[in-house]
């Protein structure tokens, strides 16, 4: 049995999947947070709160590494940890630094820091010759118009230190560029109270399907578990509207995506733990979008588990403990699995999401999950991956049809509104509501309106 120190976490699906994987592996964990209320106010609607599985819940200032790391040393003297981890992007670097400080297994903290900062990732990939978009870094936002003109419109504006697609925007001209930068300026502190970098990243707009490569690195080798499809929605945003595993790709394209992801991980120095690397399959070949040194979100890990039997949350815990993860695929009877998200296209107070009780997947599909938001929720039109109105997850026992089945079922969910408040609602870990995906997409219309975006390939 191992004892893990968990430094913060997300409040979405990984907040339950990771504690469950730790317990199922026969391990235990201590939870360390600066704000316990952040988790209590976001308690899951059914079942016990995941933090009830913790041996200890400890409060400390997790946003200040200079005081946190010595505190973790003192805590370790009493509780004796065997590994350190977090599922929250904003605390991945400090968790890696804590593991290093205690002499415990884990990725190099410098590599995690590089992967979590989009500007450092771009510089590392460029130095190593790993293909990505043309880009420009603007320490002073006043430089952005000139640098944008050099890159050429349309292009993508990104913060270097946010996640879930927050404040990432496609811009077509200088006016839209100014609006995007103004939105960044208006968000100087992230949702966890950490001050943001003012650096602005401009990138060439990449065209083509987007996929993610799920990997696990341990004992000097990085294993590709598979490639996941992604469907994007959101017009000038890059909101993930759905995913399918495995991606319905030509084997050569899947191999090229995997090889590019492995090269990207090597370029930033990530050689331990679970990673989720996003790739665009352009006409000129694969291009790296970003690297995430953690398991995939949006329940992608569940898609992988349903198809292969491999539990990436469990692999994350095992590698944090310095133990070899079980990466042996088994025949689960499922050939593909997909999730499609209900993306709010307008604001208001949600009266209900109708149709969830009537969903039924025809053979060879199997309905795995249906989740919809509760009535009374205040919603804003989606701008990132933080606030869906619900999702459906489907398995296909015959082939690569799960994405299409999920899209059709999602179209049976109809949001109904009590009013219309364009300023209502924020996600628990970011500013506005959202949904997810990339690749090729199918837009569907609910029976009573226009608020459904479905993912299909």
C-alpha positions as CSV (number, residue, x, y, z in Angstrom):
1,X,0.0,0.0,0.0
2,X,1.3,3.4,-0.9
3,X,0.5,6.8,0.6
4,X,0.1,9.7,-1.9
5,X,0.0,13.4,-1.2
6,X,-2.6,15.0,-3.5
7,X,-1.9,18.7,-3.9
8,X,-5.3,20.2,-5.0
9,X,-7.4,18.7,-7.8
10,X,-10.0,19.5,-10.4
11,X,-13.6,19.4,-9.3
12,X,-14.8,17.6,-12.5
13,X,-14.7,13.9,-13.3
14,X,-11.0,13.4,-12.3
15,X,-11.9,14.5,-8.8
16,X,-13.8,11.2,-8.5
17,X,-11.9,9.0,-10.9
18,X,-8.5,9.6,-9.3
19,X,-9.5,8.9,-5.7
20,X,-11.4,5.8,-6.8
21,X,-8.3,4.5,-8.7
22,X,-6.1,5.2,-5.7
23,X,-8.5,3.2,-3.5
24,X,-8.9,0.4,-6.0
25,X,-5.1,0.1,-6.2
26,X,-5.0,-0.5,-2.4
27,X,-3.4,2.9,-1.8
28,X,-4.4,5.9,0.4
29,X,-4.0,9.6,0.0
30,X,-3.7,12.9,2.0
31,X,-5.4,15.9,0.4
32,X,-3.7,19.3,0.6
33,X,-5.6,22.5,-0.3
34,X,-5.6,26.2,0.3
35,X,-9.4,26.4,0.1
36,X,-11.4,23.4,1.2
37,X,-14.7,25.3,0.4
38,X,-13.8,25.3,-3.3
39,X,-14.4,21.5,-3.2
40,X,-17.3,21.4,-0.8
41,X,-19.3,23.8,-2.8
42,X,-18.8,21.7,-5.9
43,X,-19.8,18.4,-4.3
44,X,-21.0,15.7,-6.7
45,X,-24.7,15.4,-7.0
46,X,-24.8,11.7,-6.2
47,X,-22.7,9.5,-4.0
48,X,-20.3,10.4,-1.2
49,X,-17.9,13.3,-1.7
50,X,-14.6,12.0,-3.0
51,X,-12.6,13.8,-0.3
52,X,-14.2,11.5,2.2
53,X,-11.8,8.9,0.9
54,X,-8.8,10.9,2.1
55,X,-6.9,9.8,5.2
56,X,-6.2,13.4,6.0
57,X,-7.3,16.8,4.6
58,X,-4.7,19.5,5.3
59,X,-4.9,23.2,4.6
60,X,-1.9,25.2,3.5
61,X,-1.0,28.0,1.0
62,X,-0.5,25.9,-2.1
63,X,0.0,29.0,-4.3
64,X,3.3,29.9,-2.6
65,X,6.0,27.3,-3.4
66,X,8.6,29.0,-1.2
67,X,6.5,28.3,1.9
68,X,4.7,25.2,0.7
69,X,7.7,23.0,-0.1
70,X,9.3,23.3,3.4
71,X,5.8,22.7,4.9
72,X,5.5,19.5,2.8
73,X,8.8,18.4,4.1
74,X,7.6,18.8,7.7
75,X,4.3,17.1,6.8
76,X,6.2,14.2,5.3
77,X,8.1,13.8,8.6
78,X,4.8,12.9,10.2
79,X,2.7,11.3,7.5
80,X,5.4,9.6,5.3
81,X,4.4,9.9,1.7
82,X,5.4,7.6,-1.1
83,X,4.4,9.9,-4.0
84,X,3.0,13.3,-4.9
85,X,0.4,14.1,-7.6
86,X,-2.4,16.4,-8.6
87,X,-5.0,16.4,-11.4
88,X,-5.2,20.2,-11.6
89,X,-3.0,21.9,-14.2
90,X,-2.3,24.9,-12.0
91,X,-0.6,22.7,-9.4
92,X,1.3,20.2,-11.6
93,X,4.6,22.1,-11.4
94,X,4.5,22.5,-7.6
95,X,3.5,18.8,-7.2
96,X,6.5,17.8,-9.3
97,X,8.7,20.1,-7.2
98,X,7.4,18.6,-4.0
99,X,8.2,15.1,-5.2
100,X,11.7,16.2,-6.1
101,X,12.1,17.9,-2.7
102,X,11.1,14.6,-0.9
103,X,13.2,12.4,-3.2
104,X,10.1,10.6,-4.5
105,X,9.2,9.3,-8.0
106,X,7.9,11.7,-10.6
107,X,8.7,13.7,-13.7
108,X,11.4,16.4,-13.6
109,X,9.8,19.6,-12.2
110,X,11.5,21.6,-15.0
111,X,9.9,19.4,-17.6
112,X,6.5,19.8,-16.0
113,X,6.9,23.6,-15.8
114,X,7.8,23.7,-19.5
115,X,4.9,21.6,-20.5
116,X,2.4,23.7,-18.4
117,X,3.6,27.0,-19.9
118,X,2.5,27.3,-23.6
119,X,5.3,29.8,-24.4
120,X,8.0,27.5,-23.0
121,X,6.5,24.5,-24.8
122,X,6.7,26.4,-28.1
123,X,10.3,27.4,-27.6
124,X,11.3,23.8,-26.5
125,X,9.6,22.2,-29.5
126,X,11.1,24.7,-31.9
127,X,14.6,24.1,-30.5
128,X,14.1,20.4,-31.0
129,X,12.7,20.7,-34.4
130,X,9.3,19.2,-33.5
131,X,6.6,20.6,-35.8
132,X,4.1,23.1,-34.5
133,X,2.5,26.3,-35.7
134,X,4.4,29.4,-36.5
135,X,4.2,31.6,-33.4
136,X,5.1,34.9,-31.8
137,X,5.6,35.7,-28.2
138,X,4.5,39.2,-27.1
139,X,5.8,40.2,-23.6
140,X,4.2,43.6,-24.2
141,X,0.7,43.3,-25.7
142,X,1.4,46.5,-27.6
143,X,3.7,44.4,-29.8
144,X,0.9,42.1,-30.8
145,X,-0.5,44.0,-33.9
146,X,2.9,44.1,-35.6
147,X,3.7,40.4,-34.8
148,X,0.2,39.4,-35.9
149,X,0.8,41.1,-39.3
150,X,4.0,39.1,-39.7
151,X,2.2,35.8,-39.0
152,X,-0.9,36.7,-41.0
153,X,-4.6,36.5,-40.2
154,X,-6.5,34.5,-39.2
155,X,-4.5,33.4,-36.2
156,X,-5.0,32.1,-32.7
157,X,-4.5,34.2,-29.5
158,X,-3.6,32.3,-26.3
159,X,-2.8,33.0,-22.7
160,X,0.4,31.1,-21.8
161,X,-0.8,29.8,-18.4
162,X,-4.5,28.9,-18.5
163,X,-6.2,25.7,-19.4
164,X,-9.5,24.2,-20.7
165,X,-9.4,26.5,-23.7
166,X,-10.0,29.5,-21.5
167,X,-9.6,32.8,-23.4
168,X,-8.2,31.1,-26.5
169,X,-9.6,32.8,-29.5
170,X,-9.4,32.7,-33.3
171,X,-9.1,36.3,-34.6
172,X,-9.5,37.5,-38.2
173,X,-8.2,41.0,-38.0
174,X,-6.7,43.7,-35.8
175,X,-10.0,44.6,-34.2
176,X,-10.6,41.1,-33.0
177,X,-7.0,40.8,-31.9
178,X,-7.5,43.9,-29.6
179,X,-10.7,42.4,-28.2
180,X,-8.9,39.1,-27.4
181,X,-6.1,40.9,-25.7
182,X,-8.5,43.1,-23.7
183,X,-10.2,39.9,-22.5
184,X,-6.8,38.6,-21.3
185,X,-6.0,41.8,-19.6
186,X,-9.4,41.6,-17.7
187,X,-8.4,38.2,-16.3
188,X,-5.1,38.9,-14.4
189,X,-5.7,36.2,-11.8
190,X,-6.8,32.6,-12.5
191,X,-9.6,30.8,-10.8
192,X,-7.2,29.4,-8.1
193,X,-6.0,32.9,-7.1
194,X,-2.7,32.7,-9.0
195,X,-1.5,35.8,-10.8
196,X,-1.2,35.2,-14.5
197,X,1.6,36.1,-16.9
198,X,0.8,39.1,-19.1
199,X,2.7,37.3,-22.0
200,X,0.5,36.8,-25.1
201,X,1.1,33.9,-27.5
202,X,0.1,34.3,-31.1
203,X,-0.1,31.2,-33.3
204,X,-0.7,30.3,-36.9
205,X,-4.2,28.9,-37.3
206,X,-3.8,25.2,-38.0
207,X,-6.4,23.5,-40.2
208,X,-7.3,19.8,-40.0
209,X,-8.7,17.2,-37.6
210,X,-7.4,17.4,-34.0
211,X,-6.6,14.3,-32.0
212,X,-4.9,13.6,-28.7
213,X,-2.3,11.0,-28.0
214,X,-2.6,9.3,-24.6
215,X,0.8,8.0,-23.2
216,X,2.3,6.6,-20.1
217,X,6.1,6.9,-19.4
218,X,7.9,4.7,-16.8
219,X,11.3,3.2,-16.3
220,X,12.8,4.9,-19.4
221,X,10.1,4.0,-21.9
222,X,7.0,5.9,-23.1
223,X,4.1,3.8,-24.2
224,X,1.4,5.0,-26.5
225,X,-2.0,3.8,-25.2
226,X,-3.9,5.2,-28.1
227,X,-5.2,8.1,-30.1
228,X,-8.4,9.9,-29.3
229,X,-10.6,11.9,-31.8
230,X,-11.7,15.3,-30.9
231,X,-14.6,17.5,-32.2
232,X,-14.4,21.3,-31.8
233,X,-17.3,23.8,-31.6
234,X,-17.6,27.4,-30.7
235,X,-17.0,29.5,-33.9
236,X,-14.1,31.7,-32.8
237,X,-13.4,29.6,-29.7
238,X,-11.9,26.1,-29.5
239,X,-14.5,24.4,-27.3
240,X,-14.3,20.6,-27.1
241,X,-17.7,19.2,-28.0
242,X,-16.8,15.5,-27.9
243,X,-14.3,12.7,-28.2
244,X,-14.1,9.2,-29.6
245,X,-11.5,6.5,-28.7
246,X,-9.9,5.1,-30.7
247,X,-9.8,7.8,-33.4
248,X,-11.1,6.7,-36.7
249,X,-7.8,7.4,-38.5
250,X,-5.8,5.8,-41.3
251,X,-3.1,3.7,-39.5
252,X,-0.4,5.9,-41.1
253,X,-2.0,9.0,-39.6
254,X,-2.4,7.5,-36.2
255,X,1.2,6.4,-36.3
256,X,2.4,9.9,-37.4
257,X,0.4,11.5,-34.6
258,X,1.9,9.1,-32.0
259,X,5.4,9.7,-33.3
260,X,4.9,13.4,-33.1
261,X,3.6,13.2,-29.6
262,X,6.6,11.1,-28.5
263,X,9.0,13.6,-30.0
264,X,7.2,16.5,-28.2
265,X,7.4,14.7,-24.9
266,X,11.1,14.1,-25.4
267,X,11.7,17.7,-26.4
268,X,10.3,19.0,-23.1
269,X,11.9,16.2,-21.1
270,X,8.8,14.4,-19.9
271,X,9.8,10.8,-19.2
272,X,7.7,9.8,-16.3
273,X,3.9,9.6,-15.8
274,X,0.8,10.0,-17.8
275,X,0.5,12.6,-20.6
276,X,-2.2,13.9,-23.0
277,X,-0.7,15.5,-26.1
278,X,-2.9,17.3,-28.6
279,X,-2.1,17.2,-32.3
280,X,-3.5,18.8,-35.4
281,X,-3.4,16.6,-38.5
282,X,-2.7,19.3,-41.1
283,X,-2.1,18.8,-44.9
284,X,1.6,19.4,-44.1
285,X,1.7,16.7,-41.4
286,X,1.0,16.5,-37.7
287,X,1.5,19.7,-35.7
288,X,1.7,19.9,-31.8
289,X,-1.1,22.0,-30.2
290,X,-0.1,21.4,-26.6
291,X,1.2,19.0,-24.0
292,X,-0.5,18.1,-20.8
293,X,1.6,16.2,-18.2
294,X,-1.5,14.5,-16.7
295,X,-4.3,12.2,-17.7
296,X,-6.8,13.6,-20.2
297,X,-9.9,15.3,-18.9
298,X,-13.5,15.3,-20.3
299,X,-13.7,11.6,-19.3
300,X,-11.4,10.5,-22.1
301,X,-9.8,8.2,-19.6
302,X,-13.1,6.4,-19.3
303,X,-13.4,6.0,-23.0
304,X,-9.9,4.4,-23.0
305,X,-10.9,2.1,-20.2
306,X,-14.1,1.0,-21.8
307,X,-12.3,0.0,-25.0
308,X,-8.9,-1.3,-23.7
309,X,-9.4,-2.0,-20.1
310,X,-6.5,0.3,-19.3
311,X,-7.2,2.7,-16.4
312,X,-5.1,5.8,-17.0
313,X,-6.1,7.3,-13.6
314,X,-4.7,4.2,-12.0
315,X,-1.6,4.4,-14.1
316,X,-1.1,8.0,-13.0
317,X,-1.3,6.9,-9.3
318,X,1.0,3.9,-9.8
319,X,3.7,5.9,-11.7
320,X,3.6,8.6,-8.9
321,X,4.4,5.8,-6.5
322,X,7.3,4.6,-8.7
323,X,5.4,1.4,-9.6
324,X,5.0,-0.1,-13.0
325,X,1.4,0.5,-14.3
326,X,-0.7,-2.2,-15.9
327,X,-0.8,-1.2,-19.5
328,X,-1.9,-4.6,-20.9
329,X,-5.0,-4.2,-23.2
330,X,-7.8,-6.7,-22.9
331,X,-10.8,-7.5,-25.0
332,X,-13.7,-5.6,-23.4
333,X,-16.1,-6.3,-26.2
334,X,-16.2,-2.6,-27.0
335,X,-14.6,-1.4,-30.3
336,X,-15.1,2.3,-29.8
337,X,-16.4,4.6,-27.2
338,X,-17.4,8.3,-27.5
339,X,-18.7,11.2,-25.4
340,X,-20.7,14.1,-26.7
341,X,-21.3,17.3,-24.7
342,X,-24.3,19.6,-24.5
343,X,-22.8,23.0,-25.2
344,X,-24.8,26.1,-24.2
345,X,-25.1,28.5,-27.1
346,X,-27.0,31.1,-25.1
347,X,-27.3,32.4,-21.5
348,X,-30.2,32.2,-19.0
349,X,-31.5,30.2,-16.1
350,X,-31.9,26.5,-17.0
351,X,-35.4,25.2,-16.4
352,X,-34.6,21.6,-17.4
353,X,-32.8,19.5,-19.9
354,X,-35.6,17.4,-21.3
355,X,-35.2,14.0,-23.0
356,X,-32.6,12.3,-20.7
357,X,-35.0,9.6,-19.5
358,X,-36.0,8.7,-23.0
359,X,-32.5,8.0,-24.5
360,X,-32.0,4.5,-25.8
361,X,-29.0,3.4,-27.9
362,X,-29.8,1.0,-30.8
363,X,-27.7,-2.1,-31.4
364,X,-24.7,-2.4,-31.7
365,X,-24.4,0.7,-29.5
366,X,-24.6,0.7,-25.7
367,X,-25.5,3.8,-23.6
368,X,-22.8,4.1,-20.9
369,X,-23.6,7.4,-19.3
370,X,-26.1,10.3,-19.4
371,X,-25.6,13.4,-17.3
372,X,-27.5,16.6,-17.4
373,X,-27.3,19.8,-15.4
374,X,-29.9,20.4,-12.6
375,X,-32.7,22.9,-13.1
376,X,-32.1,26.4,-11.8
377,X,-28.5,26.6,-13.0
378,X,-27.4,30.0,-14.2
379,X,-25.7,29.6,-17.6
380,X,-23.7,31.7,-20.0
381,X,-23.0,30.9,-23.6
382,X,-20.0,28.6,-23.8
383,X,-16.5,30.1,-24.2
384,X,-14.3,27.3,-22.8
385,X,-14.4,23.7,-21.6
386,X,-15.5,24.5,-18.1
387,X,-19.3,24.4,-18.1
388,X,-21.3,21.9,-20.1
389,X,-25.0,21.3,-19.7
390,X,-24.5,17.6,-19.9
391,X,-23.1,14.7,-21.8
392,X,-23.9,11.3,-23.2
393,X,-21.3,8.4,-23.4
394,X,-21.8,5.6,-25.8
395,X,-20.0,2.3,-26.7
396,X,-20.1,0.5,-30.0
397,X,-19.5,-3.2,-29.9
398,X,-19.1,-3.6,-33.7
399,X,-16.8,-0.8,-34.9
400,X,-16.0,2.9,-35.0
401,X,-19.6,4.1,-34.8
402,X,-19.6,5.4,-31.2
403,X,-19.2,9.0,-32.2
404,X,-22.2,9.0,-34.6
405,X,-24.3,7.2,-32.0
406,X,-23.4,9.7,-29.3
407,X,-24.3,12.6,-31.6
408,X,-27.7,11.2,-32.4
409,X,-28.5,10.6,-28.8
410,X,-27.3,14.0,-27.7
411,X,-29.7,15.6,-30.2
412,X,-32.5,14.1,-28.1
413,X,-31.5,16.4,-25.2
414,X,-33.4,19.7,-25.2
415,X,-32.5,22.6,-22.9
416,X,-35.4,24.6,-21.7
417,X,-35.0,28.1,-20.2
418,X,-36.7,29.9,-17.4
419,X,-35.3,33.3,-18.7
420,X,-32.5,34.7,-20.7
421,X,-29.5,36.2,-18.8
422,X,-26.5,36.5,-21.1
423,X,-24.3,37.3,-18.1
424,X,-25.4,34.4,-16.0
425,X,-23.3,31.5,-14.9
426,X,-19.6,30.6,-14.4
427,X,-17.9,27.3,-14.3
428,X,-16.2,26.2,-11.0
429,X,-12.7,26.4,-12.5
430,X,-13.0,29.2,-15.0
431,X,-15.0,32.2,-16.2
432,X,-17.7,31.1,-18.7
433,X,-19.5,27.9,-19.5
434,X,-18.3,25.6,-22.4
435,X,-18.0,22.3,-24.1
436,X,-15.4,20.3,-25.9
437,X,-13.9,18.6,-29.0
438,X,-12.1,18.7,-32.4
439,X,-11.8,16.8,-35.6
440,X,-14.9,16.7,-37.8
441,X,-18.1,17.7,-36.2
442,X,-21.9,17.4,-36.5
443,X,-24.1,20.2,-35.3
444,X,-27.5,19.0,-34.2
445,X,-30.6,20.9,-33.1
446,X,-32.7,20.0,-30.1
447,X,-36.4,19.5,-30.4
448,X,-37.1,22.8,-28.8
449,X,-34.4,25.0,-30.1
450,X,-30.8,25.4,-31.0
451,X,-28.5,24.6,-28.0
452,X,-27.1,21.3,-28.9
453,X,-23.6,20.7,-30.4
454,X,-22.9,17.0,-31.0
455,X,-19.6,15.4,-31.6
456,X,-19.2,12.8,-34.4
457,X,-16.5,11.5,-36.7
